[in-house]
Amino acid sequence: MDMREAQNQQEWDSFLAHQQCSPFLQSWTMGEVYRSIGQNPLRLRVQNGEAITGICQAVVVSARRGKHLSVPYGPICSDVSALELLLRGLEDHAKEQQCAFIRLSPFWPQERMIPRSKPAPLHLLAEHLWYLPLTEPDAWQQEQGERTPRGEEEMFMQLRKTTRNLVRRAGKDGVTIEASQHPLEDLPFFLTLHDETRKRHGFAPYSDSFFRAQVEHFAPRNECTLYLARYNGEVIAASIHMHMAGETSYHHGASTHRHSKVPASYLLQWTAICDALKRGDHIYNFWGIAPEGATKHPFRGVTTFKTGFGGSLLTLTHCMDVPLSPLYYGTRAFEYVRKWRRGF
């Protein structure tokens, strides 16, 4: 078994696409997005003979709370023995970059141990995912077997009654949904709405350069769609959806408060679901919701909206840290205080 830095995008993405869960954050293209914003990706792969058995993409994060190596929704392994080799490679690179720790947020539906790790005080990415199975059986729950696409009418009847009514009402109110044919040119519509949404809800945003890089790299591969919802000629809601390896992810959304009573976002989501069905995708991932019983979680406000479309909950393994330096424990204490202040 051999571990080294990956050089072949086709082999990398082919391995990712053949896994039960294929998070686009571990795709080769996502690494190029990071590179465009000044974070050169580390791509490690483990090979056993002719077959790749594990991959892992990571980036160095120079945060004020502590420099670390971040692994978003990775590693991805088809063989558990590949995990130890990947972890050694991550540790070597992190030490070379003078990182205090490695933070891994694996896309693992079942709890699994990561050697030399401990639970992180804060999560890196969503760990409670709400998703729609677009086939039977559910691709995220049953790995093998032939899948039958679900029908649009069947999917629509699984929406909560209130959600169905709001989807219909948006159409009657004259809302139209457009999948942009020129996403880079139309991106300013989204950026303006996103800045308004950020100010309204007070969350820490991605940078405009990140959004631009994501669209710039994924859209030419037909792996990204920018949706625009118009009302009386004005764009009042927008979203960026990622779709690759049979999985569509609702990654970014934004809207204006001026027309908050017009249910444009409901029709936008339903349109994106229908498009995913037409592509033959097997999963529609709404991304994060608040865990049950949480009162101050940042996703609490969108949970009712997302769950109204029907679907299932996928709970992932909690974010894990691998300490590499005594400096890590200062970061850990700081983050526990931040967690206590936030209340989640």
PyMOL commands that set and color helices and strands:
alter all, ss='L'
color gray80, all
select helices_A, chain A and resi 9-17+24-26+28-36+81-96+152-157+161-172+183-201+208-221+257-259+264-279+300-307+327-342
alter helices_A, ss='H'
color red, helices_A
select strands_A, chain A and resi 2-5+42-48+51-63+66-72+76-77+101-105+118-119+128-133+135-136+148-149+176-179+224-231+234-244+247-255+283-288+312-315+320-323
alter strands_A, ss='S'
color yellow, strands_A
deselect
rebuild
show_as cartoon
